[in-house]
Amino acid sequence: MRAAVYSSFIWSLLPPLWYTLCATAAPTDLPSAASLYVPHIPDLHQDEEHPLHIYAGYLPSDPDARSAPSTEITAHLYFVLVKARRTADKERILFWFNGGPGCSSFDGLMMEVGPWRLDGKGGLDRTEGGWEEYTTMVYIDQPVGTGFSYTSSNKYLHELPEASHHILEFLRNFYLVFPEYQQMDTFLGGESFAGQYIPYFADAILSSDLNIPLRGAAIGNGWIDARTQYPAYLDYAVKHNLIEENSEGYKRTKDITDRCMNNLAQYTTIYPVHDDLCESVMNTIIDARTKTTDNKLQCLNMYDVRLYDDYPACGTNWPPDLTPMYTYLRRPDVVRALHATDAVSQWEECRGKIHRNFATKHSNASVTLLPRVLEKIPVMLFAGDQDLICNYVGLESMMQSMTWNGEKGLGTVQTQSWSVDGTPAGTWVTTRNLTYVKIFNASHMAGYDVPHVTHDMILRFMGVNFSALTDGSVRIPSAVGSDSKPVPALLDETPTTTPVSGKTPEQDKAMWEAYYNAGSAALVLLLIALVIGGFLWWRFRRNRSRRLPGTLSSQAAYEEHIPLTESSEFEEQNAYRPGDGSGNGKGKERASEYTPKEEIFRVDDSDDEDTKTPTGTR
């Protein structure tokens, strides 16, 4: 009886000891950082002096995944992390989101603020002006189902608070895999419908228990406020000579604008993100500019009013890099290299099913959250002046009607001129934690047109100390008003480098992960050994006091030699091995050949409709 009691006592100590091990190690369904490392991007021409270090793959994002049945396909967001190529005054990380809703952040990675561009020959060229030069960038395909991200189609998201919950869960898992980034100065960035995402995400992060140092948010040509941005279409069109005042096109647009404003006035329980009737306002302007060229119907490019596109695309075929990007991201070797083999279908720039499901019928527009965010962190709104769909006139109207930090509108502020490399780049205004930047000669995707300009902009917004940088694009002169960037002298000599070990940073990380996991296991085994050993020692002393001195009984001798190392067999059997398919996580293994999986609970049978429409934004 006593032996049974003692045995029960020993076993009662094992759960808390086991919990100690689990609490110090990442959950078993998460990939290791080493398994997400991308050693090679097919046909990418690297800069040998400053090579890219990339991680990519999937992380769980469903806050309710732990309670889901084991057979259920749960949400996983896909991401690409590109580490900073050069050392800045301090380390920073920026999470990037494209819009849509339903548009992949590969737009940002490959055509706007990323480190490469399509070379026209099926490969990629490294390019300067990417934001990863001094900042670690993370591009996220969200909401689930966007780009390479996946979930079952009965789990698509519909509202902005839902998307915020998924981002928080993604970030919790991200910091378990990459704990070194949790206390790094953090920023959010994106464009278009990210004008809805980013204020929601920032507010959720600031109200959460993540305890990360969120330092700011940047939104480019963002869709933020329907009530001020819809009527601005006509104002922008007149200002940029797209429509002549009092023309037939003007009258039609004025009529639909008035009806739109009447519609918006009917919303009393929510502040609408968009309105179906109001979507016709911009289309009416585009129709007024439609023309026939070489027997082909041409329409205004809604993303860049300097251009035309085939009707009815009206900009959805633009930029020209888009077609080769589709080809590249659908190559099996590229999908494998990027750890995206868990995607349920081929990559799409903007997935129509996600756009239709993410209707935000019950979400308040982000303009209602923006003042609360501005109380806590700086926000920058930037806008290319050639964009129609989310134009700067509407953004300026929104700012003038918004009240934040104790005052309505921009107030009495000085608009400063901004130049980059001796050329006028735009205008710059800052007041009460809000910075507004208008970028000259830039489209909806400003980084596509003027990469060095947008890079200078983000570095200034993040408060980079230019005096601490000596190499790279910091040498490009720029100025906001009288505040000129200190440009370092050109260095004739080859920069000195700090000696490094023979291992790459990724190999070092994997090595230390192995040491950490082995040390955790050894610590638990040691604690178990001490508990069992202490019990056996006490029992031995107690038994010894009951009988004459002599040798131990055979049972006691056996107990003195319990093989404590047998628990390592359990650890080996349950440890995650890349490629063995263990655990619930996705994106851990590289398939020998890419086979798109059947989508669970498919809503429709093809992706034929998964193209952008004139009412969609990137």
C-alpha positions in Angstrom: 0.0 0.0 0.0 2.8 2.4 1.0 4.7 1.5 -2.1 1.7 2.4 -4.2 1.3 5.7 -2.4 5.0 6.6 -2.9 4.7 5.6 -6.6 1.7 7.8 -7.0 3.6 10.6 -5.4 6.4 10.3 -7.9 4.1 10.2 -10.9 2.2 13.3 -9.6 5.5 15.2 -10.0 5.9 14.3 -13.6 3.1 16.5 -15.1 4.5 19.8 -13.7 8.0 18.8 -14.8 6.7 18.0 -18.3 4.8 21.3 -18.4 8.1 23.0 -17.6 9.7 21.5 -20.7 6.7 22.4 -22.8 6.6 26.0 -21.5 10.2 26.6 -22.5 9.9 25.1 -26.0 7.9 26.2 -29.0 4.6 24.3 -29.6 5.1 21.1 -31.6 2.9 22.2 -34.4 5.1 25.2 -35.2 8.0 25.0 -37.7 11.5 25.9 -36.5 13.1 29.0 -37.9 15.7 26.8 -39.5 13.1 24.8 -41.4 11.7 28.1 -42.8 15.0 29.3 -44.1 15.1 29.7 -47.9 18.6 29.0 -49.1 17.9 29.5 -52.8 15.4 31.5 -54.9 15.3 30.1 -58.4 16.8 32.4 -61.0 17.4 35.3 -58.6 20.6 37.1 -59.4 22.0 38.0 -56.0 24.2 40.8 -54.8 27.2 38.8 -53.5 28.3 41.6 -51.2 24.9 41.9 -49.6 23.0 38.7 -50.2 19.4 38.3 -49.2 18.6 36.1 -46.2 15.0 34.9 -46.5 12.6 32.9 -44.5 9.2 31.8 -45.8 6.3 29.5 -45.0 3.1 29.1 -43.0 2.1 29.9 -39.4 -1.3 29.1 -37.8 -3.6 32.1 -37.5 -6.9 30.6 -36.2 -7.4 31.7 -32.6 -9.8 28.8 -32.1 -7.5 26.1 -33.7 -6.8 24.5 -30.4 -10.4 23.5 -29.9 -10.9 22.5 -33.5 -11.3 18.7 -34.4 -8.1 17.1 -35.5 -9.5 16.5 -38.9 -10.4 20.1 -39.6 -8.3 22.3 -41.9 -7.4 25.3 -39.9 -6.3 28.7 -41.1 -2.6 29.3 -41.9 -1.2 32.6 -43.1 1.7 32.5 -45.5 4.6 35.0 -45.1 8.0 35.9 -46.5 10.6 37.5 -44.2 13.5 39.3 -45.8 16.2 40.3 -43.3 17.8 43.7 -43.4 20.8 43.7 -45.8 22.7 46.5 -44.1 23.1 47.7 -40.5 21.2 50.8 -39.5 21.4 52.9 -36.3 19.1 50.3 -34.7 17.2 47.2 -35.8 13.7 47.5 -37.0 11.0 45.2 -38.5 8.0 46.1 -40.7 5.0 43.9 -41.4 3.6 44.7 -44.9 0.0 44.1 -46.1 -1.5 44.6 -49.6 -5.2 45.3 -50.0 -8.0 44.0 -52.1 -9.4 42.6 -49.9 -7.9 39.4 -51.2 -4.7 40.7 -52.9 -1.4 39.0 -52.2 1.5 40.8 -50.5 3.7 39.5 -53.3 2.6 42.7 -55.0 4.5 44.6 -52.4 7.4 42.1 -52.4 7.9 41.9 -56.1 6.6 45.2 -57.5 6.6 47.9 -54.8 8.9 47.9 -51.8 10.7 44.6 -52.1 14.3 43.6 -53.0 13.8 42.3 -56.6 11.9 42.8 -59.9 11.1 40.5 -62.8 13.9 40.6 -65.3 11.8 39.8 -68.4 13.6 36.5 -68.9 11.8 34.4 -66.4 14.0 35.3 -63.5 14.5 38.0 -60.9 17.0 40.9 -60.7 18.1 42.4 -57.4 17.0 46.1 -57.3 17.9 49.0 -55.1 15.3 51.1 -53.3 13.8 48.1 -51.5 12.8 48.7 -47.9 14.8 45.7 -46.7 18.0 47.6 -47.1 18.0 48.7 -43.5 14.8 47.1 -42.2 13.7 43.5 -41.8 10.5 43.1 -43.9 7.7 40.6 -43.4 5.1 40.3 -46.3 1.9 38.5 -45.2 -0.8 37.0 -47.4 -4.0 37.8 -45.5 -6.9 37.3 -44.9 -6.7 33.5 -45.0 -7.2 32.2 -48.6 -5.2 35.2 -50.1 -2.2 34.3 -52.2 -0.5 31.2 -50.8 -2.4 31.3 -47.5 -5.1 28.7 -46.9 -8.1 27.5 -44.9 -11.2 25.5 -45.7 -13.6 27.6 -47.7 -16.3 27.5 -45.0 -13.8 29.4 -42.8 -13.2 32.4 -45.0 -13.3 35.7 -43.0 -16.0 38.4 -43.4 -15.2 41.2 -41.0 -12.2 43.4 -40.0 -12.3 42.3 -36.3 -12.0 38.7 -37.5 -8.9 39.6 -39.5 -7.4 41.4 -36.5 -7.8 38.2 -34.4 -6.0 36.2 -37.0 -3.1 38.7 -37.2 -2.7 38.6 -33.4 -2.6 34.8 -33.4 -0.1 34.8 -36.3 2.1 37.3 -34.4 2.0 35.1 -31.3 3.2 32.2 -33.3 5.7 34.3 -35.2 7.4 35.4 -32.0 7.6 31.8 -30.8 9.5 30.9 -33.9 11.5 34.2 -34.1 11.8 35.5 -30.5 14.6 37.8 -31.5 12.1 40.1 -33.2 9.7 40.6 -30.3 11.5 43.5 -28.7 12.6 45.1 -31.9 11.1 48.4 -33.0 8.0 47.4 -35.0 6.1 49.1 -37.8 3.1 48.2 -39.9 2.9 49.2 -43.6 0.7 48.6 -46.6 -1.4 50.2 -49.3 -5.0 50.4 -50.7 -7.5 48.4 -48.6 -4.7 48.1 -46.0 -6.1 51.5 -45.1 -8.8 49.4 -43.4 -6.5 46.6 -42.1 -3.7 48.7 -40.6 -5.7 50.8 -38.1 -7.6 47.7 -37.0 -4.4 45.7 -36.7 -2.5 48.5 -34.8 -5.4 49.0 -32.4 -5.6 45.2 -31.8 -1.9 45.0 -31.1 -1.8 48.0 -28.8 -4.7 46.6 -26.9 -3.3 43.0 -26.7 -0.9 41.3 -24.3 1.8 40.9 -27.0 3.9 43.6 -25.5 5.7 44.5 -28.7 7.2 47.9 -29.3 4.8 49.1 -32.0 6.4 52.4 -33.1 4.3 53.5 -36.1 2.1 52.6 -39.1 2.4 53.7 -42.8 -0.6 53.6 -45.2 -0.1 54.3 -48.9 -3.1 55.4 -51.1 -5.3 53.9 -48.4 -9.1 53.3 -48.5 -10.1 54.7 -45.0 -13.3 56.7 -45.1 -16.1 56.1 -47.6 -18.0 59.3 -46.7 -15.1 61.6 -47.8 -13.4 59.5 -50.4 -16.4 58.6 -52.7 -17.3 62.3 -53.4 -13.6 63.1 -54.0 -13.6 61.1 -57.2 -15.4 63.9 -59.0 -13.2 66.6 -57.4 -10.0 64.7 -58.4 -11.3 64.1 -62.0 -12.0 67.8 -62.5 -8.7 68.9 -60.9 -6.7 66.5 -63.1 -8.7 67.4 -66.3 -10.2 63.9 -66.6 -13.6 65.5 -66.8 -14.6 69.0 -67.9 -16.9 70.8 -65.5 -20.5 70.9 -66.7 -19.8 68.3 -69.5 -22.2 65.3 -69.9 -19.7 63.1 -68.1 -19.5 65.6 -65.3 -23.3 65.7 -65.0 -23.6 61.9 -64.9 -20.9 61.7 -62.3 -22.4 64.4 -60.2 -25.8 62.7 -60.3 -24.4 59.3 -59.1 -22.3 61.1 -56.5 -25.4 62.8 -55.0 -27.2 59.5 -54.9 -24.2 57.9 -53.3 -24.1 60.5 -50.5 -27.8 60.0 -49.9 -27.1 56.3 -49.6 -24.3 56.9 -47.1 -26.6 59.1 -45.0 -28.9 56.1 -44.5 -26.3 54.2 -42.4 -27.1 54.8 -38.8 -25.8 51.7 -36.9 -22.4 51.4 -38.5 -19.9 53.7 -40.3 -19.8 51.9 -43.7 -16.5 50.6 -45.2 -18.0 50.8 -48.7 -21.4 51.0 -50.5 -22.4 49.2 -53.7 -24.1 52.2 -55.4 -21.1 54.4 -54.6 -18.8 52.0 -56.4 -20.4 53.3 -59.6 -19.0 56.9 -59.1 -15.5 56.0 -60.2 -16.8 53.7 -63.0 -18.8 56.6 -64.4 -15.6 58.7 -64.6 -13.8 55.8 -66.3 -16.7 55.4 -68.8 -16.5 59.1 -69.7 -12.8 58.6 -70.7 -13.3 55.4 -72.7 -12.1 55.6 -76.3 -11.3 53.4 -79.3 -7.7 53.0 -80.4 -6.7 50.8 -83.3 -10.2 49.2 -83.2 -9.7 48.3 -79.6 -11.8 49.8 -76.7 -9.5 51.5 -74.2 -10.3 52.7 -70.7 -8.6 54.9 -68.1 -6.2 53.0 -65.8 -7.8 53.6 -62.3 -4.4 53.1 -60.7 -2.5 55.5 -62.9 -4.5 58.1 -64.8 -1.5 58.8 -67.1 -2.2 55.3 -68.7 -4.9 53.5 -70.5 -5.8 49.8 -70.5 -7.9 47.4 -72.5 -11.6 47.6 -71.7 -13.0 46.3 -69.2 -9.7 45.8 -67.3 -9.1 49.5 -66.8 -5.9 48.9 -64.8 -6.2 45.3 -63.6 -3.7 44.3 -66.2 -1.2 46.7 -64.8 1.7 46.9 -63.9 3.3 45.1 -66.9 5.3 42.9 -64.4 2.1 41.2 -63.4 2.0 38.6 -66.2 5.5 37.3 -65.7 4.9 37.4 -62.0 2.0 34.9 -62.4 4.3 32.7 -64.5 7.1 32.8 -62.0 5.0 32.2 -58.8 3.3 29.2 -60.5 6.5 27.4 -61.3 6.8 24.2 -59.2 10.5 24.8 -58.3 9.6 28.3 -57.1 6.7 27.0 -55.0 8.9 24.4 -53.4 11.7 26.9 -52.8 9.3 29.3 -51.0 7.9 26.5 -48.9 4.4 27.2 -50.3 3.5 23.6 -51.3 0.6 23.6 -48.9 -1.4 26.1 -51.0 -4.7 24.6 -52.0 -4.6 26.2 -55.5 -2.2 28.1 -57.7 -1.1 31.6 -56.7 -3.5 34.4 -57.7 -2.7 38.1 -57.3 -6.2 39.0 -56.1 -8.6 36.1 -55.3 -12.2 36.9 -56.1 -13.6 34.5 -53.5 -11.8 36.2 -50.7 -12.9 39.6 -52.0 -16.6 38.5 -52.1 -16.5 36.9 -48.7 -14.7 39.7 -46.9 -17.7 42.0 -47.3 -17.3 43.9 -44.0 -21.0 44.5 -43.8 -20.9 44.7 -40.0 -17.5 46.5 -39.6 -17.1 50.2 -38.9 -14.7 51.9 -41.3 -11.2 52.3 -40.0 -11.5 56.1 -39.8 -13.4 55.5 -36.6 -10.3 53.8 -35.1 -7.6 56.0 -36.5 -7.9 58.8 -33.9 -7.5 56.2 -31.1 -4.4 54.8 -32.8 -3.0 58.3 -33.3 -3.2 58.8 -29.5 -0.6 56.1 -29.1 1.7 55.9 -32.2 2.6 58.0 -35.2 0.8 57.3 -38.4 1.9 58.3 -41.9 -0.5 58.5 -44.8 1.2 58.7 -48.2 -0.3 59.0 -51.7 0.9 58.9 -55.3 -0.7 61.8 -57.0 -1.6 59.9 -60.2 -3.9 57.4 -58.5 -7.6 57.7 -59.0 -9.1 54.8 -57.0 -7.7 55.9 -53.6 -6.7 59.4 -54.5 -5.0 62.1 -52.5 -7.9 64.5 -52.8 -10.1 62.1 -50.8 -7.4 61.5 -48.2 -7.0 65.2 -47.7 -10.7 65.6 -47.3 -10.7 62.8 -44.8 -8.0 64.4 -42.7 -9.7 67.7 -42.7 -13.0 66.2 -41.4 -11.3 63.9 -38.8 -10.8 65.0 -35.2 -7.8 63.6 -33.4 -5.6 64.5 -30.4 -7.8 67.4 -29.4 -8.3 69.2 -32.7 -10.2 68.8 -36.0 -8.3 68.7 -39.3 -4.7 69.4 -40.0 -4.9 72.8 -38.4 -2.4 75.6 -39.1 0.6 73.7 -40.4 3.4 74.4 -42.9 3.5 72.2 -46.0 7.1 71.5 -46.7 8.7 70.7 -50.0 10.5 67.3 -50.2 13.2 66.5 -52.7 15.2 63.3 -53.3 18.5 63.3 -55.3 17.9 67.0 -56.2 14.5 66.4 -57.8 11.2 67.5 -56.3 9.6 64.3 -54.8 6.5 65.7 -53.1 5.1 67.6 -50.1 5.4 66.8 -46.4 3.1 67.7 -43.5 3.3 66.6 -39.9 1.0 67.5 -37.1 -0.2 65.8 -33.8 1.3 62.4 -34.6 0.0 62.3 -38.2 2.3 62.7 -41.2 0.9 63.2 -44.7 3.1 62.8 -47.7 2.0 63.5 -51.3 4.3 61.9 -53.8 4.7 63.5 -57.2 4.5 61.4 -60.5 3.5 58.3 -58.6 0.6 55.9 -59.1 -1.4 53.8 -56.7 1.7 51.6 -56.3 4.1 54.5 -55.5 7.0 52.2 -54.8 6.7 50.7 -58.3 7.2 54.2 -59.9 9.7 55.9 -57.5 11.4 53.3 -55.3 14.2 55.5 -54.0 11.7 58.2 -53.1 9.4 55.9 -51.1 12.5 54.4 -49.4 13.7 57.8 -48.3 10.2 58.5 -47.1 9.9 55.4 -44.9 13.4 55.9 -43.4 12.5 59.4 -42.4 9.2 58.3 -40.9 10.8 55.6 -38.9 13.3 58.1 -37.5 16.4 56.5 -38.9 19.5 58.4 -37.8 21.1 59.1 -41.2 24.4 60.2 -39.5 24.9 56.7 -38.2 24.8 55.2 -41.8 27.8 55.2 -44.1 26.8 53.0 -47.0 24.0 52.2 -49.4 21.1 54.4 -50.5 21.8 56.7 -47.6 24.2 58.4 -50.0 21.3 59.7 -52.1 20.7 63.3 -50.9 17.3 64.3 -49.8 15.6 67.1 -47.8 12.3 68.0 -46.2 12.1 71.7 -46.0 15.4 72.8 -44.5 16.1 69.4 -43.0 18.7 67.9 -45.3 19.9 64.4 -45.0 23.6 64.3 -43.9 25.3 62.5 -46.8 28.5 60.5 -45.9 31.6 61.0 -48.0 32.2 58.4 -50.6 34.6 55.8 -49.4 37.4 54.9 -51.9 38.7 52.0 -49.8 37.0 48.7 -49.5 34.8 48.7 -46.3 36.2 46.6 -43.6 34.2 43.7 -42.4 34.0 42.0 -39.0 35.5 38.5 -39.0 32.7 35.9 -38.9 32.7 32.2 -38.2 32.6 29.6 -40.9 28.9 29.1 -40.4 26.2 31.2 -41.9 23.8 33.0 -39.5 21.1 30.5 -40.3 23.4 27.5 -39.5 24.4 29.3 -36.2 20.7 29.8 -35.4 19.9 26.1 -36.1 22.9 25.0 -34.0 21.8 27.1 -31.0 18.2 25.9 -31.4 19.5 22.3 -31.1 21.6 23.2 -28.0 18.5 24.9 -26.5 16.2 22.0 -27.0 18.8 19.5 -25.8 19.5 21.6 -22.8 15.8 21.8 -21.9 15.4 18.0 -22.2 18.5 17.5 -20.1 17.3 19.8 -17.4 14.0 18.0 -17.1 15.7 14.6 -17.0 18.0 15.9 -14.3 15.0 17.1 -12.2 13.3 13.7 -12.7 16.5 11.9 -11.7 16.8 14.0 -8.6 13.2 13.4 -7.5 13.4 9.7 -8.1 16.9 9.4 -6.7 15.9 11.4 -3.6 12.9 9.1 -3.0 15.1 5.9 -3.5 17.7 7.3 -1.2 15.1 8.0 1.5 13.6 4.5 1.0 17.0 2.9 1.1 17.8 4.6 4.4 14.5 3.7 5.8 14.8 0.0 4.9 18.4 -0.1 6.1 17.3 1.1 9.5 14.8 -1.8 9.7 17.3 -4.6 9.0 20.8 -5.7 9.9 23.7 -4.4 7.8 24.2 -6.4 4.7 23.7 -6.3 0.9 20.7 -4.7 -0.8 17.9 -7.0 -1.9 17.7 -7.7 -5.6 14.6 -5.5 -5.9 16.4 -2.6 -4.1 19.4 -3.1 -6.3 17.2 -2.9 -9.4 15.6 0.3 -8.1 19.0 1.8 -7.6 19.8 1.3 -11.3 16.7 2.6 -13.0 17.8 3.6 -16.5 17.0 7.3 -16.3 18.1 7.8 -19.9 15.2 5.8 -21.3 13.1 8.9 -21.5 15.3 10.2 -24.4 13.7 7.5 -26.6 10.3 9.2 -26.1 11.8 12.6 -27.0 13.3 11.2 -30.2 10.1 9.5 -31.2 8.1 12.7 -30.6 10.6 15.3 -31.8 9.7 17.2 -35.0 11.7 16.2 -38.1 11.5 18.4 -41.1 9.9 16.4 -43.9 8.2 13.7 -41.9 4.8 15.3 -41.9 4.6 15.2 -38.1 2.5 17.7 -36.2 -0.3 19.9 -37.5 1.8 22.7 -38.9 2.0 23.3 -42.6 4.9 24.4 -44.9 7.5 22.3 -43.0 8.3 19.8 -45.8 9.5 20.2 -49.4 7.5 17.8 -51.6 9.4 15.9 -54.3 6.9 17.4 -56.8 4.3 20.1 -56.4 0.7 18.8 -56.5 -2.0 21.4 -55.7 -4.3 19.9 -53.1 -8.1 19.7 -53.4 -9.7 22.6 -51.6 -11.9 21.6 -48.7 -15.5 22.7 -48.9 -14.9 24.3 -52.2 -17.4 27.1 -52.9 -17.0 27.2 -56.6 -15.2 24.9 -59.1 -12.6 27.2 -60.6 -10.7 30.4 -60.1 -12.0 31.9 -63.3 -13.6 34.7 -61.4 -10.5 35.3 -59.3 -9.5 38.5 -61.1 -9.7 42.0 -59.9 -12.7 44.1 -60.9 -12.7 47.9 -61.3 -14.2 48.1 -57.8 -11.3 46.2 -56.2 -8.2 47.7 -54.7 -4.7 46.4 -54.2 
